[in-house]
Amino acid sequence: EVQLVQSGAEVKKPGESLKISCKGSGYRFSSYWIAWVRQMPGKGLEWMGIIYPGDSDTKYSPSFQGQVTISVDKSINSAYLQWSSLRASDSAMYYCARHGVGATNWFDPWGQGTLVTVSS
Amino acid sequence: QSVLTQPPSASGTPGQRVTISCSGSSSNIGRNTVNWYQQFPGTAPKLLIYSNNQRPSGVPDRFSASKSGTSASLAISGLQSGDEADYYCEAWDDSLSGPAFGGGTKLTVL
């Protein structure tokens, strides 16, 4: 079974750093893009960025460029989303999702989500 | 606001057919295929339709979709209470060099 499993919920203070993870299994991890998607409370889906584990090629949405860092460790089939200094406005649910290459350009499957709460 | 435009809400009674629209531009829907996702409260989105009109295994044929020019639509026939969810369209945007999502449509079954 193809699946993505994300790390657990986090509660952090403003200014702290954070790195959340997404582990793939059931498929060749290096051959599919992994995207990160933000969903703020009661709001829609926002694409943050995408990484190709095969060569670590990374693209960021202009809205998130410079705000987060996306990385990957293909040796353990894991992708990461990282903040160096969190703000209250980063409080949201974050999903990772597998994205195909070429003609298979859709998101499937999705991780279960990681809830990030930033509060003093 | 979102790159792709969807109505914020849609509704219908059990058994009815409802449609949800998704409007884009030449840089996204006009050039690339459209996908649809279904999200129930408190759960992750799930792929519902891919490549404009293809259903993944396990998705009932009550769900169908189409694309024309820079717009797409999702149709749900034989509406059921279990179809109450948020629905999102998505297409690759060549200007963004990344995927673009619609703002989502909350479907209510009356």
Interface residues (C-beta under 8 A of the other chain):
Chain A: A35 V37 G44 L45 E46 W47 G49 I50 K59 S61 P62 Y95 A97 H99 A103 N105 W106 F107 D108 P109 W110 G111 Q112 G113
Chain B: S2 N32 T33 N35 Y37 A44 P45 K46 L47 Y50 S51 P56 D86 Y88 E90 W92 L96 S97 G98 P99 A100 F101 G102 G103 G104
